[in-house]
């Protein structure tokens, strides 16, 4: 596989990198939730002007019509500057859910709004803070007085604090499906939850809340949900690549400037070997992520699931090894709040747990490959 970037891809990466660097100084992980969310939404609106929100949306729906590889490149560029804008949720996961939806009405109503940045949809699926399971759902959707109402509770909704709508997994009379709920309406309680990386997620409580949907016909719901989450998982792996790149760059700089015994510690062979191992692990993660991005276009769902889980588990393991190497080569300064590296470490750990950790994806890989 040729991993070289085309001219258009390079131009896209350069544009996003410039924006991310210019916005990085404005981000304050210690800001209160209201100010942090408003700032993130403002930066997202600026990114929308670059076409990022419409990246994966077809041209017939007001989008750019690019693919998963470009989403990985954008995520990687944002990751290098520790971006907290909702690209993966609002620019990847939400568009895929709507494009895969069997409801023409909901697609026509919301997809163009997503492309224009007016609509920010966050997936609310987790009902446990301990483990990821898309299909372990007790939230209920019922028909009352000719309208659909949803009751339940969702934990750790990624980018939920800045969402305009939630895609809620719930069970109706026909089984598991997804329903769209406006974030601001009676019966919706959104509690911001600060993540390890300083970003804001949300806990959602729903009490007889009016919803739109379902997004899928009975047979298509589970497949559509899992496919959209797979797209988001590959995109967030791209962000992890950006984090690894930056951790490696910070480590290289430190090895060249920190002196011991009258010379830069980067001249010590043992440290050179450890640094080379970090670079190798990052390149392995890159190859796995781009292979998974290519697999997203496969018509064979089992191939897609296997490659995505292989990439997420590889990124999880290699990302953890890279951050541990960075800490060891820096020493104690590497984990201090004042030093830049520590923020990348916390974000990497957060990504490792998002939409399934290493154990989850290794088990999923084993399950789908055994069935083939």
C-alpha positions as CSV (number, residue, x, y, z in Angstrom):
1,X,0.0,0.0,0.0
2,X,1.3,3.5,-0.9
3,X,1.2,5.7,2.2
4,X,2.5,8.8,0.4
5,X,0.2,11.8,0.5
6,X,-1.3,13.3,-2.7
7,X,-1.0,17.0,-3.3
8,X,-4.6,17.6,-2.2
9,X,-4.0,15.6,1.0
10,X,-0.9,17.5,1.8
11,X,-2.7,20.8,1.3
12,X,-5.5,19.6,3.6
13,X,-3.0,18.6,6.3
14,X,-1.1,21.9,6.0
15,X,-4.3,23.9,6.3
16,X,-5.5,22.0,9.4
17,X,-2.0,22.1,11.0
18,X,-1.9,25.9,10.6
19,X,-5.3,26.3,12.2
20,X,-4.5,23.9,15.0
21,X,-1.3,25.7,15.9
22,X,-2.9,29.1,15.9
23,X,-5.8,27.9,18.1
24,X,-3.6,25.9,20.5
25,X,-2.5,28.9,22.6
26,X,-6.2,29.8,23.1
27,X,-7.1,26.5,24.7
28,X,-7.3,26.4,28.5
29,X,-7.9,23.0,29.9
30,X,-8.5,24.6,33.3
31,X,-11.4,26.8,32.1
32,X,-14.8,26.2,33.6
33,X,-17.1,24.1,31.5
34,X,-19.2,27.0,30.1
35,X,-16.3,29.0,28.9
36,X,-14.4,25.9,27.6
37,X,-17.4,24.6,25.7
38,X,-18.1,28.1,24.2
39,X,-14.5,28.4,23.1
40,X,-14.5,24.9,21.6
41,X,-17.7,25.6,19.7
42,X,-16.3,28.9,18.4
43,X,-13.1,27.1,17.2
44,X,-15.3,24.4,15.6
45,X,-17.2,27.0,13.7
46,X,-13.9,28.3,12.4
47,X,-13.0,24.8,11.3
48,X,-16.3,24.5,9.6
49,X,-15.3,27.3,7.3
50,X,-12.3,25.1,6.3
51,X,-14.7,22.4,5.1
52,X,-13.8,20.0,7.9
53,X,-17.3,19.3,9.1
54,X,-18.3,18.4,5.6
55,X,-15.3,16.3,4.8
56,X,-17.0,12.9,4.7
57,X,-20.4,14.0,3.5
58,X,-21.3,13.5,-0.1
59,X,-21.4,16.4,-2.5
60,X,-25.1,15.9,-3.0
61,X,-25.7,16.8,0.6
62,X,-23.4,19.9,0.7
63,X,-20.2,18.0,1.6
64,X,-16.7,17.5,0.2
65,X,-17.0,13.8,-0.4
66,X,-13.6,12.7,0.8
67,X,-12.8,9.4,2.6
68,X,-11.6,7.8,5.8
69,X,-7.9,8.4,5.0
70,X,-8.5,12.1,4.9
71,X,-10.3,12.0,8.2
72,X,-7.3,10.2,9.7
73,X,-5.0,12.9,8.4
74,X,-7.2,15.7,9.8
75,X,-7.3,14.0,13.2
76,X,-3.6,13.5,13.2
77,X,-3.0,17.2,12.5
78,X,-5.4,18.2,15.3
79,X,-3.8,15.6,17.7
80,X,-0.3,17.2,17.3
81,X,-1.7,20.4,18.7
82,X,-3.9,18.7,21.3
83,X,-7.1,20.0,19.8
84,X,-10.3,19.7,21.7
85,X,-12.7,20.5,18.9
86,X,-15.4,17.9,18.2
87,X,-14.1,16.7,14.8
88,X,-14.4,13.0,15.4
89,X,-17.9,13.2,16.8
90,X,-19.4,16.0,14.8
91,X,-17.4,15.6,11.6
92,X,-17.1,11.8,11.4
93,X,-19.4,9.8,13.6
94,X,-22.5,12.0,13.1
95,X,-22.3,12.2,9.3
96,X,-21.8,8.4,9.0
97,X,-24.8,7.7,11.3
98,X,-27.0,10.0,9.1
99,X,-25.7,8.7,5.8
100,X,-26.2,5.1,6.9
101,X,-29.6,5.9,8.3
102,X,-32.6,4.3,6.6
103,X,-34.7,7.4,7.5
104,X,-34.7,9.7,4.4
105,X,-36.5,12.3,6.4
106,X,-33.9,12.6,9.2
107,X,-31.1,12.5,6.7
108,X,-32.5,15.3,4.7
109,X,-33.4,17.3,7.9
110,X,-30.0,17.1,9.6
111,X,-27.2,16.1,7.3
112,X,-26.8,19.5,5.6
113,X,-26.9,21.2,9.1
114,X,-24.0,18.9,10.1
115,X,-22.1,19.9,7.0
116,X,-22.6,23.6,7.8
117,X,-21.7,23.1,11.5
118,X,-25.1,24.2,12.8
119,X,-25.9,20.8,14.1
120,X,-23.4,18.9,16.4
121,X,-24.6,15.4,17.2
122,X,-22.9,13.3,19.9
123,X,-23.5,9.6,20.3
124,X,-24.9,8.7,23.7
125,X,-24.5,4.9,24.0
126,X,-22.6,4.0,27.1
127,X,-24.6,3.1,30.2
128,X,-21.5,2.0,32.3
129,X,-18.4,4.0,33.2
130,X,-16.5,0.7,33.6
131,X,-16.7,-1.0,30.1
132,X,-17.7,-0.2,26.6
133,X,-20.6,-2.2,25.1
134,X,-22.7,-0.7,22.3
135,X,-25.4,-3.2,22.8
136,X,-25.9,-3.3,26.5
137,X,-28.7,-0.8,26.6
138,X,-31.6,-0.4,29.1
139,X,-32.8,3.0,27.9
140,X,-36.4,2.7,26.6
141,X,-38.2,4.4,23.6
142,X,-42.0,4.3,23.7
143,X,-44.8,5.8,21.7
144,X,-47.0,8.0,23.8
145,X,-49.8,10.2,22.3
146,X,-48.5,9.7,18.8
147,X,-44.9,10.8,19.7
148,X,-41.8,8.9,20.6
149,X,-40.5,9.5,24.1
150,X,-37.2,8.2,25.5
151,X,-36.3,7.5,29.2
152,X,-32.9,6.5,30.5
153,X,-29.4,7.5,31.4
154,X,-26.1,7.7,29.5
155,X,-22.6,8.0,30.8
156,X,-19.5,9.6,29.4
157,X,-20.9,11.0,26.2
158,X,-17.9,12.1,24.2
159,X,-18.2,15.9,23.3
160,X,-21.6,15.8,25.0
161,X,-21.1,19.1,26.7
162,X,-21.1,21.0,23.4
163,X,-23.6,19.0,21.4
164,X,-26.8,20.4,20.0
165,X,-28.4,16.9,19.6
166,X,-27.8,13.4,20.9
167,X,-28.0,10.2,19.0
168,X,-29.5,8.0,21.8
169,X,-29.3,4.2,21.7
170,X,-32.6,2.8,23.1
171,X,-34.8,-0.2,22.9
172,X,-38.3,0.0,21.5
173,X,-40.8,-2.7,20.7
174,X,-38.6,-3.9,17.8
175,X,-35.3,-4.0,19.6
176,X,-32.2,-1.7,19.7
177,X,-32.2,1.4,17.6
178,X,-31.1,5.1,17.6
179,X,-33.2,8.2,18.2
180,X,-32.3,11.9,17.9
181,X,-32.9,14.1,20.9
182,X,-32.4,17.9,21.1
183,X,-30.0,18.8,23.9
184,X,-32.1,21.7,25.0
185,X,-35.7,20.7,25.8
186,X,-37.7,19.7,28.9
187,X,-36.7,16.4,30.5
188,X,-33.1,16.5,29.3
189,X,-30.5,16.9,32.0
190,X,-26.9,17.3,30.8
191,X,-24.2,17.1,33.5
192,X,-20.7,18.0,32.3
193,X,-17.9,15.6,33.2
194,X,-14.3,16.5,33.0
195,X,-12.1,13.9,31.4
196,X,-8.5,13.0,32.4
197,X,-7.3,15.1,29.5
198,X,-9.1,18.2,30.8
199,X,-11.8,18.0,28.0
200,X,-15.5,17.9,28.8
201,X,-17.8,14.9,28.3
202,X,-21.3,14.7,29.7
203,X,-23.7,12.5,31.6
204,X,-27.2,12.5,30.1
205,X,-30.4,11.8,32.0
206,X,-33.6,11.6,30.0
207,X,-37.1,11.6,31.5
208,X,-39.9,11.1,28.9
209,X,-38.1,13.2,26.4
210,X,-39.5,13.7,22.9
211,X,-37.3,12.1,20.2
212,X,-37.1,11.7,16.5
213,X,-36.6,8.4,14.8
214,X,-35.8,5.7,14.6
215,X,-32.7,6.2,12.5
216,X,-32.7,2.6,11.2
217,X,-35.1,-0.2,10.2
218,X,-35.0,-3.1,12.5
219,X,-32.4,-5.2,10.6
220,X,-30.1,-2.3,9.8
221,X,-29.8,-0.6,13.2
222,X,-27.0,-2.6,14.8
223,X,-24.9,-2.8,11.6
224,X,-25.3,0.9,10.9
225,X,-24.4,1.9,14.5
226,X,-21.3,-0.4,14.6
227,X,-20.1,0.9,11.2
228,X,-20.4,4.5,12.2
229,X,-18.5,3.9,15.4
230,X,-15.8,2.0,13.5
231,X,-15.3,5.2,11.3
232,X,-15.0,7.2,14.5
233,X,-12.6,4.7,16.0
234,X,-10.3,4.9,13.1
235,X,-10.4,8.7,13.1
236,X,-9.5,8.8,16.8
237,X,-6.6,6.4,16.1
238,X,-5.4,9.2,13.7
239,X,-5.5,11.6,16.6
240,X,-3.4,9.2,18.7
241,X,-0.8,9.2,15.8
242,X,-0.6,13.0,16.2
243,X,-0.1,12.7,19.9
244,X,2.7,10.1,19.4
245,X,4.4,12.4,16.9
246,X,4.4,15.3,19.3
247,X,5.6,13.1,22.3
248,X,8.5,11.9,20.1
249,X,9.3,15.4,19.0
250,X,9.3,16.7,22.6
251,X,11.5,13.7,23.7
252,X,14.0,14.3,20.8
253,X,14.3,17.9,21.9
254,X,14.8,17.0,25.5
255,X,17.5,14.4,24.7
256,X,19.4,17.1,22.8
257,X,19.2,19.8,25.4
258,X,19.5,17.9,28.7
259,X,23.1,17.4,29.7
260,X,24.7,14.8,32.0
261,X,28.4,14.1,32.5
262,X,29.3,17.0,30.3
263,X,27.3,15.8,27.2
264,X,23.7,15.7,25.9
265,X,22.0,12.6,27.1
266,X,20.9,11.9,23.6
267,X,24.4,10.7,22.8
268,X,24.0,7.8,25.2
269,X,23.5,4.6,23.2
270,X,20.9,3.0,25.6
271,X,18.7,6.1,25.3
272,X,19.1,6.2,21.5
273,X,17.8,2.6,21.4
274,X,14.8,3.4,23.5
275,X,14.0,6.5,21.4
276,X,14.4,4.4,18.2
277,X,11.9,1.9,19.6
278,X,9.4,4.8,20.2
279,X,9.7,5.9,16.6
280,X,9.2,2.3,15.3
281,X,6.1,1.8,17.5
282,X,4.6,5.0,16.2
283,X,5.2,3.9,12.6
284,X,3.6,0.5,13.2
285,X,0.5,2.3,14.6
286,X,0.4,4.5,11.5
287,X,0.5,1.5,9.2
288,X,-2.3,-0.2,11.1
289,X,-4.5,2.9,11.2
290,X,-4.2,3.6,7.5
291,X,-4.9,-0.1,6.7
292,X,-8.0,0.2,8.8
293,X,-9.0,3.4,7.0
294,X,-8.8,1.5,3.7
295,X,-10.8,-1.4,5.2
296,X,-13.7,0.9,6.1
297,X,-14.6,0.9,2.4
298,X,-14.9,-2.9,2.3
299,X,-18.3,-4.4,1.6
300,X,-17.4,-7.2,3.9
301,X,-18.4,-6.1,7.5
302,X,-16.3,-8.8,9.1
303,X,-13.1,-7.6,7.3
304,X,-13.9,-4.0,8.4
305,X,-14.4,-5.0,12.0
306,X,-11.3,-7.1,12.1
307,X,-9.1,-4.4,10.7
308,X,-10.5,-1.6,12.8
309,X,-10.1,-3.7,16.0
310,X,-6.6,-4.6,15.0
311,X,-5.8,-1.0,14.5
312,X,-7.4,0.2,17.8
313,X,-5.6,-2.5,19.9
314,X,-2.3,-1.7,18.1
315,X,-2.6,2.0,18.7
316,X,-3.6,1.4,22.3
317,X,-0.6,-0.9,23.0
318,X,1.9,1.1,21.0
319,X,0.6,4.5,22.3
320,X,1.0,3.3,25.8
321,X,4.6,2.1,25.1
322,X,5.4,5.5,23.4
323,X,4.1,7.5,26.4
324,X,6.0,5.3,28.9
325,X,9.2,5.7,26.8
326,X,8.7,9.5,26.8
327,X,8.2,9.5,30.6
328,X,11.3,7.4,31.2
329,X,13.5,9.4,28.9
330,X,12.3,12.7,30.4
331,X,12.4,11.6,34.0
332,X,10.1,13.3,36.6
333,X,9.6,16.5,34.5
334,X,7.6,14.4,32.0
335,X,4.6,14.0,34.3
336,X,4.5,17.5,35.8
337,X,1.3,19.6,34.9
338,X,3.4,22.5,33.8
339,X,5.2,20.6,31.1
340,X,3.5,20.1,27.7
341,X,4.2,16.3,27.6
342,X,2.0,15.5,30.5
343,X,-1.1,16.8,28.6
344,X,-0.4,14.6,25.6
345,X,0.0,11.6,28.0
346,X,-3.4,12.2,29.6
347,X,-5.1,12.6,26.2
348,X,-3.5,9.3,25.0
349,X,-4.8,7.5,28.0
350,X,-8.3,8.9,27.3
351,X,-8.2,7.8,23.7
352,X,-7.1,4.3,24.8
353,X,-10.4,3.9,26.6
354,X,-12.7,5.6,24.1
355,X,-15.0,3.2,22.1
356,X,-13.3,0.1,23.4
357,X,-9.9,-0.5,25.0
358,X,-7.2,-2.9,24.0
359,X,-8.9,-5.9,25.7
360,X,-12.3,-5.1,24.1
361,X,-10.8,-4.9,20.6
362,X,-8.6,-7.9,20.9
363,X,-11.7,-9.9,22.0
364,X,-13.7,-8.5,19.1
365,X,-10.9,-9.3,16.6
366,X,-10.8,-12.9,17.8
367,X,-14.6,-13.2,17.6
368,X,-14.9,-11.9,14.0
369,X,-11.9,-13.7,12.7
370,X,-13.1,-17.0,14.2
371,X,-16.4,-16.6,12.4
372,X,-14.8,-16.2,9.0
